[in-house]
Amino acid sequence: MLKRYRFAFSTTADKALAKLDAAVSAAQGFELAIDAGGRVKIFRNQGFVLLNGFFPVFVGRFSSDNASTELRGGFRFHLLAVGLFAGFVGASIVSLVNVLTASEGAAGMPEDWKMQRIRFELQFIAFAVLAAVFAWLAGKPMRERITTIIVSATAENTTEKSKSK
């Protein structure tokens, strides 16, 4: 998640984007999108977002000088999955804070109700974090597949140059 990637294209940014779009279109189940800020996103486009929201999404930006272009970026989860995860963990943290600041419990509650509730909230937070870590580890083949697609787009540029010579 923290690793940054750089892919070098030996053409202008427009041609590099066209090559990348062709490579992504050739890979079944993947899609390329460009947002208003000029960021390029490559992601798996199969099914409902919540079902594949923990698959990695490559987000990068082209930087160009005279004749060469570089795509710089990294992988992240789908923003809907990040929001859902943050909502669950945030609600659990708020509940934990409320339990910690609460005074004595209502009548009929066991004596150790506070400790049981604290333990539950901490276990829930730990489970949510572990689920995200395991989802990230499980996404390694998908990250490698997307990286291969981008590398194939850069390789097509060098293949075309050698054919034209």
C-alpha positions in Angstrom: 0.0 0.0 0.0 2.9 2.3 0.7 5.0 1.2 -2.2 5.2 3.7 -5.1 5.4 2.5 -8.7 7.0 4.1 -11.7 6.5 3.0 -15.3 8.4 4.7 -18.1 6.9 5.2 -21.5 9.1 6.4 -24.4 6.3 8.5 -26.0 4.3 11.5 -25.2 1.6 11.4 -22.5 -1.3 11.2 -25.0 0.3 8.2 -26.8 1.2 6.6 -23.5 -2.4 6.9 -22.3 -3.6 5.4 -25.5 -1.3 2.5 -25.2 -2.3 2.0 -21.6 -6.0 2.2 -22.5 -5.5 -0.4 -25.3 -3.6 -2.8 -22.9 -6.3 -2.4 -20.2 -9.1 -3.0 -22.7 -7.4 -6.2 -23.9 -7.4 -7.5 -20.3 -10.8 -8.9 -19.6 -12.5 -7.7 -16.4 -10.3 -4.5 -16.0 -11.2 -0.9 -16.7 -9.3 2.4 -17.0 -10.8 5.7 -15.8 -9.5 9.2 -15.6 -10.9 11.6 -13.0 -11.2 15.4 -13.2 -7.8 15.8 -11.6 -6.1 13.8 -14.3 -5.5 10.8 -12.2 -5.5 7.4 -14.0 -7.3 4.6 -12.2 -7.0 0.9 -13.2 -9.3 -1.4 -11.4 -11.2 -4.7 -11.7 -14.6 -4.1 -13.1 -16.7 -7.1 -12.2 -19.7 -7.1 -10.0 -21.0 -4.9 -7.3 -18.5 -2.6 -5.6 -19.0 -4.0 -2.1 -18.2 -7.5 -3.4 -14.9 -6.5 -5.0 -14.2 -3.3 -3.0 -11.2 -4.8 -1.3 -9.5 -5.6 -4.6 -6.6 -3.1 -5.2 -7.1 -0.1 -7.4 -4.0 1.4 -9.1 -4.1 5.2 -8.9 -1.4 7.2 -10.7 -0.6 10.3 -12.6 1.4 10.9 -15.8 4.3 13.2 -15.7 6.0 14.1 -19.0 9.0 15.8 -20.4 9.9 16.3 -24.0 9.8 12.7 -25.4 9.3 10.4 -22.5 6.5 10.0 -20.0 6.3 8.4 -16.6 3.3 6.9 -14.9 3.7 7.3 -11.1 1.3 5.8 -8.6 0.4 3.2 -6.1 -2.4 0.8 -5.1 -5.2 1.4 -2.7 -8.6 -0.1 -1.8 -11.8 1.2 -3.5 -13.0 4.4 -1.7 -16.3 2.8 -0.8 -14.6 -0.1 1.0 -12.3 2.4 2.8 -15.4 4.4 3.9 -17.2 1.3 5.0 -14.2 0.1 7.0 -13.7 3.6 8.5 -17.4 3.7 9.5 -17.3 0.4 11.3 -14.1 1.1 13.1 -15.2 4.7 13.9 -18.5 3.5 15.3 -16.7 1.0 17.5 -14.2 3.6 18.7 -17.1 6.0 19.6 -18.8 3.2 21.5 -15.6 2.4 23.3 -15.1 6.0 24.4 -18.8 6.1 25.6 -18.2 3.0 27.7 -15.0 4.3 29.1 -16.6 7.6 30.1 -19.9 6.1 31.4 -20.7 6.0 35.0 -22.2 3.0 36.7 -24.5 0.7 34.7 -28.2 0.3 35.0 -29.8 -2.0 37.5 -29.7 -5.6 36.6 -26.4 -5.4 34.7 -23.6 -7.7 35.7 -20.8 -6.3 37.8 -18.2 -6.6 35.0 -20.4 -5.3 32.2 -17.9 -2.5 31.5 -15.0 -4.8 31.1 -17.0 -7.1 28.9 -18.0 -4.2 26.6 -14.5 -2.8 26.4 -13.1 -6.3 25.5 -15.8 -6.6 22.8 -15.0 -3.2 21.2 -11.3 -3.9 21.2 -11.8 -7.3 19.7 -14.1 -5.8 17.0 -11.5 -3.2 16.1 -8.7 -5.8 16.0 -10.8 -8.1 13.8 -11.6 -5.2 11.4 -8.0 -4.3 11.1 -6.9 -7.9 10.6 -9.6 -8.3 7.9 -8.2 -5.3 6.0 -4.7 -6.6 6.3 -5.7 -10.1 5.0 -7.7 -8.5 2.2 -4.6 -6.5 1.2 -2.5 -9.6 1.3 -5.1 -11.5 -0.7 -5.1 -8.7 -3.3 -1.4 -9.4 -4.2 -2.3 -11.5 -7.3 -4.6 -8.7 -8.5 -1.8 -6.0 -7.9 0.6 -8.2 -9.9 -1.9 -8.6 -12.7 -2.5 -4.8 -13.0 1.3 -4.2 -12.8 1.7 -6.7 -15.7 -0.9 -4.9 -17.8 0.9 -1.6 -17.3 4.3 -3.2 -18.0 2.9 -4.7 -21.2 1.7 -1.2 -22.3 5.3 0.1 -21.8 6.7 -2.9 -23.6 4.5 -2.2 -26.6 6.1 1.2 -27.0 9.6 -0.3 -27.2 8.4 -3.1 -29.6 6.9 -0.6 -31.9 10.1 1.5 -31.9 12.2 -1.5 -32.8 9.8 -2.5 -35.6 9.9 1.0 -37.1 13.7 1.1 -37.2 
